[in-house]
């Protein structure tokens, strides 16, 4: 299968990506743009050299570089044609360019999973997230509590709240998602590729629904 996984910040894309990798198997590789860019920088490729100044300064990498790096990855001799793209494409120009790359390589998308969750649920979920600044382990004050009040279980001291987990920043990130990525969802809907999944339930329930929706989608589209 060749899948795209979309959803707002805090929808659980990383968690459900892990579930999909485990359940689908058969060589389905998980790709995020960040991982692909970091790999290109590490390998010191020409496009990696272009991306590095943007990444090191915290700036957005231009689309032409992102798409060039993705195209290079997909053209590698050992590239696995079954993949899961995590959080990409984010905009209509990215989606159109990505379609062109896949058409060139004869790797049409199987489906586009969309994790649907309202802003109120995201805020409730993320404002209670904490992490250890030393070992980077992530906790949740409601769903995955530390053994002692906001202290790392590994003995590294007090947990912290990431700056982008504040309610104000979450609202800003959600607004960006709605402005840029909702049109992408509509774009794929017109192509009859959407697999919508409600992401407000527990991790296990969302995973079960997600896998059931994929199975149904495969049967309906004779994949």
TORKEKE-955297 format. One line per 4 residues: their letters; for each residue x, y, z of N, C-alpha, C. Coordinates in Angstrom, 1 decimal. Layout:
! residues N
A) X/Y/Z/X/Y/Z/X/Y/Z; ...
***
This chain:
! residues 223
XXXX) 0.8/-1.2/0.0/0.0/0.0/0.0/0.9/1.2/0.0; 0.3/2.3/-0.6/1.0/3.6/-0.6/0.1/4.6/0.0; 0.4/5.1/1.2/-0.6/5.9/2.0/0.0/7.2/2.4; -0.9/8.2/2.6/-0.5/9.4/3.2/-1.4/9.5/4.5
XXXX) -0.7/10.0/5.6/-1.4/10.2/6.9/-1.4/11.7/7.2; -2.6/12.2/7.3/-2.8/13.7/7.6/-3.6/13.8/8.9; -3.5/15.0/9.5/-4.2/15.3/10.7/-3.6/16.5/11.4; -4.3/17.2/12.2/-3.8/18.4/12.9/-2.7/18.0/14.0
XXXX) -1.9/19.0/14.5/-1.0/18.7/15.5/-1.7/18.1/16.7; -1.2/17.0/17.3/-1.9/16.4/18.4/-2.9/15.4/18.1; -3.1/15.1/16.8/-4.1/14.1/16.4/-3.7/12.7/16.7; -2.4/12.5/16.8/-1.9/11.2/17.1/-1.2/10.5/15.9
XXXX) -0.7/11.3/14.9/-0.1/10.8/13.7/1.1/9.9/14.0; 1.9/10.3/14.9/3.1/9.5/15.2/2.7/8.1/15.8; 1.8/8.2/16.8/1.3/6.9/17.4/0.7/6.0/16.4; -0.2/6.5/15.6/-0.9/5.7/14.6/0.0/5.2/13.5
XXXX) 1.0/6.0/13.2/2.0/5.5/12.2/2.7/4.3/12.7; 3.0/4.2/14.0/3.7/3.0/14.6/2.7/1.8/14.5; 1.5/2.1/14.8/0.5/1.0/14.7/0.4/0.4/13.3; 0.3/1.4/12.3/0.2/0.9/10.9/1.5/0.2/10.5
XXXX) 2.6/0.6/10.9/3.9/-0.1/10.5/3.8/-1.5/11.0; 3.4/-1.7/12.3/3.3/-3.0/12.9/2.3/-3.9/12.3; 1.1/-3.4/12.0/-0.1/-4.2/11.6/0.0/-4.5/10.1; 0.4/-3.5/9.3/0.3/-3.7/7.8/1.5/-4.6/7.4
XXXX) 2.7/-4.3/8.0/3.8/-5.2/7.7/4.1/-5.1/6.2; 4.6/-6.2/5.7/4.9/-6.4/4.3/5.8/-5.3/3.7; 6.7/-4.8/4.5/7.7/-3.8/4.0/7.2/-2.4/3.9; 6.1/-2.1/4.5/5.6/-0.7/4.5/6.5/0.2/5.3
XXXX) 7.1/1.1/4.6/8.1/2.0/5.2/7.5/3.3/5.6; 7.8/3.8/6.8/7.3/5.1/7.3/8.3/6.2/6.9; 7.7/7.2/6.3/8.6/8.4/5.9/8.0/9.7/6.5; 8.8/10.5/7.1/8.4/11.9/7.4/9.3/12.8/6.7
XXXX) 8.9/14.0/6.3/9.7/14.9/5.6/11.0/15.2/6.4; 10.8/15.4/7.7/11.9/15.7/8.6/13.0/14.6/8.5; 12.6/13.4/8.6/13.5/12.3/8.5/14.3/12.3/7.2; 13.5/12.5/6.1/14.1/12.4/4.7/15.1/13.6/4.6
XXXX) 14.7/14.8/5.1/15.7/15.9/5.0/16.9/15.7/5.8; 16.7/15.2/7.1/17.9/14.9/7.9/18.8/13.9/7.3; 18.3/12.9/6.7/19.1/11.9/6.0/19.9/12.5/4.9; 19.2/13.4/4.1/19.9/14.0/3.0/21.1/14.9/3.5
XXXX) 20.8/15.6/4.6/21.9/16.4/5.2/23.0/15.6/5.7; 22.7/14.4/6.3/23.7/13.5/6.9/24.5/12.9/5.7; 23.9/12.6/4.6/24.6/12.1/3.5/25.4/13.1/2.7; 25.1/14.4/3.0/25.8/15.5/2.4/25.5/15.6/0.9
XXXX) 24.2/15.3/0.5/23.8/15.3/-0.9/23.7/16.8/-1.3; 23.7/17.1/-2.6/23.6/18.5/-3.0/22.3/19.2/-2.5; 21.2/18.4/-2.5/20.0/19.0/-1.9/20.0/19.1/-0.4; 20.7/18.1/0.2/20.9/18.2/1.6/21.7/19.4/2.0
XXXX) 22.7/19.8/1.2/23.5/21.0/1.5/22.6/22.2/1.4; 21.7/22.2/0.5/20.8/23.4/0.3/19.8/23.5/1.5; 19.4/22.3/2.0/18.4/22.3/3.1/19.0/22.6/4.4; 20.3/22.3/4.7/20.9/22.4/6.0/20.8/23.8/6.6
XXXX) 21.1/24.9/5.8/21.0/26.2/6.4/19.6/26.6/6.9; 18.6/26.1/6.2/17.2/26.4/6.7/16.9/25.6/7.9; 17.3/24.4/8.0/17.0/23.5/9.1/17.8/24.0/10.4; 19.0/24.3/10.2/19.8/24.7/11.4/19.4/26.0/11.9
XXXX) 18.7/26.9/11.1/18.3/28.2/11.6/16.8/28.1/12.0; 16.2/26.9/11.9/14.8/26.8/12.3/13.8/27.3/11.3; 14.2/27.6/10.0/13.3/28.1/9.0/12.7/27.0/8.2; 11.6/27.3/7.5/10.9/26.4/6.7/11.8/26.1/5.4
XXXX) 12.0/24.8/5.1/12.7/24.5/3.9/11.8/24.7/2.7; 12.3/25.4/1.7/11.4/25.6/0.5/10.9/24.3/-0.1; 9.7/24.5/-0.7/9.1/23.3/-1.4/10.0/22.6/-2.4; 10.7/23.4/-3.2/11.5/22.8/-4.3/12.6/21.9/-3.7
XXXX) 13.1/22.3/-2.6/14.1/21.4/-2.0/13.5/20.2/-1.3; 12.4/20.4/-0.6/11.7/19.2/0.0/11.3/18.2/-1.1; 10.7/18.7/-2.1/10.2/17.8/-3.2/11.4/17.1/-3.9; 12.4/17.8/-4.1/13.6/17.3/-4.7/14.2/16.1/-3.9
XXXX) 14.3/16.3/-2.6/14.8/15.3/-1.6/13.9/14.1/-1.6; 12.6/14.3/-1.6/11.6/13.2/-1.7/11.8/12.4/-3.0; 11.9/13.1/-4.1/12.1/12.4/-5.4/13.4/11.6/-5.4; 14.4/12.1/-4.8/15.7/11.4/-4.7/15.5/10.1/-3.9
XXXX) 14.8/10.3/-2.7/14.6/9.1/-1.9/13.8/8.0/-2.6; 12.8/8.4/-3.3/11.9/7.5/-4.0/12.6/6.8/-5.2; 13.6/7.4/-5.7/14.3/6.9/-6.9/15.5/6.0/-6.5; 15.8/5.9/-5.2/16.9/5.1/-4.8/16.6/3.6/-5.1
XXXX) 17.7/2.9/-5.4/17.6/1.5/-5.9/16.9/0.6/-4.9; 17.1/0.8/-3.6/16.5/0.0/-2.6/15.2/0.5/-2.0; 14.6/1.5/-2.7/13.4/2.1/-2.2/12.3/1.1/-2.2; 11.5/1.0/-1.1/10.4/0.1/-1.0/9.2/0.8/-1.5
XXXX) 8.5/0.3/-2.5/7.3/0.9/-3.1/6.1/0.9/-2.3; 6.1/0.3/-1.1/5.0/0.4/-0.2/5.4/1.3/1.0; 4.7/2.4/1.1/5.1/3.5/2.0/4.0/4.2/2.7; 4.3/4.8/3.8/3.4/5.7/4.6/4.1/7.0/4.7
XXXX) 3.5/8.1/4.1/4.0/9.4/4.2/3.3/10.1/5.4; 4.0/10.5/6.4/3.5/11.1/7.6/3.5/12.6/7.6; 2.2/13.2/7.5/2.1/14.6/7.5/2.5/15.4/6.3; 2.6/14.7/5.2/3.0/15.3/3.9/2.1/14.7/2.8
XXXX) 1.6/15.5/1.9/1.8/16.9/1.7/0.9/17.8/2.6; 1.4/19.0/2.9/0.6/19.9/3.7/-0.1/21.0/3.0; 0.3/21.2/1.7/-0.4/22.3/0.9/-0.7/21.8/-0.4; -1.6/22.5/-1.1/-2.0/22.1/-2.5/-0.8/22.1/-3.5
XXXX) 0.1/23.1/-3.5/1.3/22.9/-4.4/2.1/21.7/-4.1; 2.3/21.4/-2.8/3.0/20.1/-2.4/2.3/18.9/-2.9; 1.0/18.9/-2.8/0.2/17.7/-3.2/0.2/17.5/-4.7; 0.1/18.6/-5.5/0.2/18.5/-6.9/1.6/18.1/-7.4
XXXX) 2.6/18.6/-6.8/4.0/18.2/-7.1/4.3/16.8/-6.7; 3.8/16.4/-5.6/4.0/15.0/-5.1/3.3/14.0/-6.1; 2.1/14.4/-6.5/1.3/13.6/-7.5/2.2/13.4/-8.8; 2.8/14.5/-9.2/3.6/14.4/-10.4/4.8/13.4/-10.2
XXXX) 5.4/13.5/-9.1/6.5/12.6/-8.8/6.1/11.1/-8.8; 4.9/10.9/-8.1/4.4/9.5/-8.1/4.0/9.0/-9.5; 3.4/9.9/-10.3/3.0/9.5/-11.6/4.2/9.2/-12.5; 5.3/10.0/-12.3/6.5/9.7/-13.1/7.1/8.4/-12.7
XXXX) 7.0/8.0/-11.4/7.6/6.8/-10.9/6.6/5.6/-11.0; 5.4/5.9/-11.5/4.3/4.9/-11.6/4.0/4.3/-10.2; 3.8/5.1/-9.2/3.5/4.7/-7.8/2.3/5.5/-7.3; 1.1/5.3/-7.9/0.0/6.0/-7.5/-0.4/5.8/-6.0
XXXX) -0.9/6.8/-5.3/-1.4/6.6/-4.0/-2.5/5.6/-3.8; -2.5/4.8/-2.8/-3.6/3.9/-2.4/-4.7/4.6/-1.7; -4.3/5.4/-0.7/-5.3/6.1/0.0/-4.7/7.2/0.9; -5.5/8.1/1.4/-5.1/9.2/2.3/-5.9/9.2/3.6
XXXX) -5.2/8.8/4.7/-5.9/8.7/6.0/-5.9/10.1/6.6; -7.1/10.5/7.1/-7.2/11.8/7.8/-7.7/11.5/9.2; -6.9/11.9/10.2/-7.3/11.8/11.6/-8.1/13.1/12.0; -9.3/12.9/12.3/-10.2/14.0/12.5/-10.4/14.2/14.0
XXXX) -10.1/15.4/14.5/-10.2/15.7/15.9/-10.4/17.2/16.1; -11.4/17.7/16.9/-11.6/19.1/17.1/-10.5/19.8/17.9; -10.5/21.1/17.8/-9.5/21.9/18.5/-9.6/21.7/20.0; -10.8/21.6/20.5/-11.0/21.5/22.0/-10.4/20.2/22.5
XXXX) -10.5/19.1/21.8/-9.9/17.9/22.2/-8.4/17.9/22.1; -7.9/18.6/21.1/-6.4/18.7/21.0/-5.8/19.5/22.1; -6.5/20.6/22.5/-6.0/21.4/23.6/-6.0/20.6/24.9; -7.1/19.9/25.1/-7.2/19.0/26.3/-6.1/18.0/26.4
XXXX) -5.8/17.4/25.2/-4.8/16.4/25.1/-3.4/16.9/25.3; -3.0/18.0/24.6/-1.7/18.5/24.6/-1.2/19.3/25.8; -2.1/20.1/26.4/-1.7/20.9/27.5/-1.3/20.1/28.7; -1.7/18.8/28.7/-1.3/17.9/29.8/-0.1/17.0/29.5
XXXX) 0.5/17.3/28.3/1.6/16.5/27.9/2.9/17.1/28.6; 3.8/16.2/29.1/5.0/16.6/29.7/6.1/15.8/29.2; 7.4/16.3/29.2/8.5/15.5/28.7/9.7/15.7/29.6; 10.6/14.8/29.6/11.9/14.9/30.4/12.9/15.6/29.6
XXXX) 13.5/16.7/30.0/14.5/17.4/29.3/15.8/16.7/29.1; 16.0/15.6/29.9/17.2/14.8/29.8/17.1/13.6/28.9; 16.1/12.7/29.2/15.9/11.5/28.4/14.9/11.6/27.3; 14.1/12.7/27.4/13.1/13.0/26.3/11.9/12.1/26.4
XXXX) 11.7/11.3/27.4/10.6/10.5/27.5/9.3/11.4/27.7; 8.2/11.0/27.0/7.0/11.8/27.1/6.0/11.2/28.0; 5.3/12.0/28.8/4.3/11.6/29.7/3.0/12.3/29.4; 1.9/11.9/30.0/0.7/12.6/30.0/0.0/12.6/31.4
XXXX) -0.3/13.7/31.9/-0.8/13.8/33.3/-2.2/13.1/33.5; -2.8/12.7/32.4/-4.1/12.0/32.5/-4.0/10.6/32.0; -3.3/10.4/30.8/-3.3/9.1/30.2/-2.0/8.3/30.5; -0.9/8.9/30.7/0.3/8.2/31.0/1.1/9.0/32.0
XXXX) 0.6/8.8/33.3/1.1/9.6/34.4/2.5/9.1/34.8; 3.4/10.1/35.2/4.6/9.7/35.9/4.3/9.1/37.2; 5.3/8.3/37.8/5.0/7.6/39.1/4.9/8.7/40.2; 5.7/9.7/40.1/5.7/10.8/41.1/5.3/12.1/40.4
XXXX) 4.7/13.0/41.1/4.1/14.2/40.6/5.0/15.0/39.7; 4.8/14.9/38.4/5.6/15.7/37.3/7.1/15.5/37.5; 7.5/14.3/37.8/8.9/14.0/37.9/9.2/12.8/37.0; 10.4/12.8/36.4/10.8/11.7/35.5/10.9/10.4/36.2
XXXX) 10.4/9.3/35.7/10.5/8.0/36.3/11.9/7.5/36.3; 12.7/8.0/35.4/14.1/7.6/35.4/15.0/8.4/36.3; 14.4/9.2/37.1/15.2/10.0/38.1/16.0/11.2/37.6; 15.5/11.8/36.4/16.2/12.9/35.8/15.6/14.2/36.3
XXXX) 14.7/14.2/37.3/14.2/15.5/37.8/12.8/15.9/37.2; 12.6/17.2/37.3/11.2/17.7/37.0/11.0/17.6/35.5; 9.7/17.3/35.1/9.3/17.3/33.8/9.0/18.7/33.3; 9.0/18.9/32.0/8.7/20.2/31.5/7.5/20.1/30.4
XXXX) 6.9/21.3/30.2/5.9/21.4/29.2/6.6/22.0/28.0; 6.5/21.4/26.8/7.1/22.0/25.6/6.4/23.3/25.3; 7.2/24.3/24.8/6.6/25.6/24.5/5.4/25.6/23.6; 5.5/24.6/22.6/4.4/24.5/21.6/3.2/23.7/22.1
XXXX) 3.2/23.3/23.4/2.1/22.6/23.9/1.2/23.6/24.8; 1.4/24.8/24.7/0.6/25.8/25.4/-0.7/26.0/24.6; -1.8/26.3/25.2/-3.1/26.5/24.5/-3.0/27.5/23.4; -2.3/28.6/23.6/-2.2/29.7/22.6/-1.5/29.2/21.4
XXXX) -0.4/28.5/21.6/0.4/28.0/20.4/-0.4/26.9/19.7; -1.1/26.0/20.4/-1.9/25.0/19.8/-2.9/25.6/18.9; -3.6/26.7/19.4/-4.6/27.3/18.5/-4.0/27.9/17.3; -2.8/28.5/17.4/-2.1/29.0/16.2/-1.8/27.9/15.2
XXXX) -1.2/26.8/15.7/-0.9/25.7/14.8/-2.1/25.1/14.2; -3.2/25.0/14.9/-4.4/24.4/14.3/-5.0/25.4/13.2; -4.8/26.7/13.4/-5.3/27.6/12.4/-4.5/27.5/11.1; -3.2/27.3/11.3/-2.3/27.1/10.1/-2.7/25.8/9.4
XXXX) -3.0/24.7/10.2/-3.4/23.5/9.6/-4.7/23.6/8.8; -5.7/24.3/9.4/-7.0/24.5/8.7/-6.8/25.3/7.4; -5.9/26.3/7.5/-5.8/27.2/6.3/-5.0/26.4/5.2; -4.0/25.7/5.5/-3.1/25.1/4.5/-3.5/23.6/4.1
XXXX) -3.9/22.8/5.1/-4.1/21.4/4.9/-5.5/21.0/4.6; -6.5/21.7/5.1/-7.9/21.3/4.8/-8.1/21.3/3.3; -7.6/22.3/2.5/-7.7/22.2/1.1/-7.1/21.0/0.5; -6.0/20.5/1.1/-5.4/19.2/0.6/-6.3/18.1/0.8
XXXX) -7.0/18.0/1.9/-8.0/17.0/2.2/-9.1/17.0/1.2; -9.6/18.2/0.8/-10.6/18.3/-0.2/-10.1/17.9/-1.6; -8.8/18.2/-1.8/-8.1/17.8/-3.1/-8.1/16.3/-3.2; -7.8/15.5/-2.2/-7.8/14.1/-2.2/-9.2/13.5/-2.2
XXXX) -10.1/14.2/-1.6/-11.5/13.7/-1.5/-12.0/13.7/-3.0; -11.7/14.7/-3.8/-12.2/14.7/-5.2/-11.6/13.5/-5.9; -10.4/13.0/-5.5/-9.8/11.8/-6.1/-10.3/10.5/-5.6; -11.2/10.6/-4.6/-11.8/9.4/-4.0/-10.7/8.6/-3.3
XXXX) -9.9/9.3/-2.6/-8.8/8.6/-1.8/-8.9/8.7/-0.3; -9.9/9.4/0.2/-9.9/9.7/1.6/-10.3/8.5/2.4; -9.7/8.3/3.6/-10.0/7.3/4.6/-10.2/8.1/5.9; -11.3/8.7/6.2/-11.5/9.5/7.4/-11.6/8.6/8.7
XXXX) -10.9/9.1/9.8/-10.9/8.3/11.0/-11.1/9.3/12.2; -12.1/9.1/13.0/-12.3/10.0/14.2/-11.2/9.6/15.2; -10.5/10.7/15.6/-9.3/10.5/16.5/-9.5/10.9/17.9; -10.7/11.0/18.4/-11.0/11.5/19.7/-11.0/10.4/20.8
XXXX) -11.1/9.2/20.3/-11.2/8.0/21.2/-9.8/7.7/21.8; -9.7/6.6/22.6/-8.5/6.1/23.1/-7.6/5.6/21.9; -6.3/5.5/22.2/-5.3/5.1/21.2/-5.8/3.7/20.6; -6.1/2.8/21.4/-6.5/1.4/20.9/-7.8/1.5/20.1
XXXX) -8.8/2.3/20.5/-10.0/2.4/19.7/-9.8/3.0/18.4; -8.9/4.1/18.4/-8.6/4.8/17.1/-7.9/3.8/16.2; -6.9/3.0/16.7/-6.2/2.1/15.9/-7.1/1.0/15.3; -8.0/0.5/16.1/-9.0/-0.5/15.6/-9.8/0.1/14.5
XXXX) -10.3/1.3/14.7/-11.2/1.9/13.7/-10.3/2.2/12.4; -9.1/2.6/12.6/-8.2/2.9/11.5/-8.0/1.7/10.6; -7.6/0.6/11.2/-7.3/-0.6/10.5/-8.6/-1.2/9.8; -9.7/-1.1/10.5/-11.0/-1.5/9.9/-11.3/-0.7/8.7
XXXX) -11.1/0.6/8.8/-11.4/1.5/7.6/-10.5/1.2/6.4; -9.2/0.9/6.7/-8.3/0.6/5.7/-8.7/-0.7/5.0; -9.1/-1.7/5.8/-9.6/-3.0/5.2/-10.8/-2.8/4.3; -11.8/-2.0/4.8/-13.0/-1.7/4.0/-12.6/-1.0/2.7
XXXX) -11.7/0.0/2.8/-11.3/0.8/1.7/-10.6/-0.1/0.6; -9.8/-1.0/1.1/-9.2/-2.0/0.2/-10.2/-2.8/-0.6; -11.2/-3.3/0.2/-12.2/-4.2/-0.5/-13.0/-3.4/-1.5; -13.4/-2.1/-1.1/-14.2/-1.3/-2.0/-13.4/-0.9/-3.3
XXX) -12.1/-0.8/-3.1/-11.3/-0.4/-4.3/-10.5/-1.5/-4.9; -10.8/-2.7/-4.4/-10.2/-3.9/-5.0/-8.6/-3.8/-5.1; -8.0/-3.5/-3.9/-6.6/-3.2/-3.9/-5.9/-4.6/-3.6
***
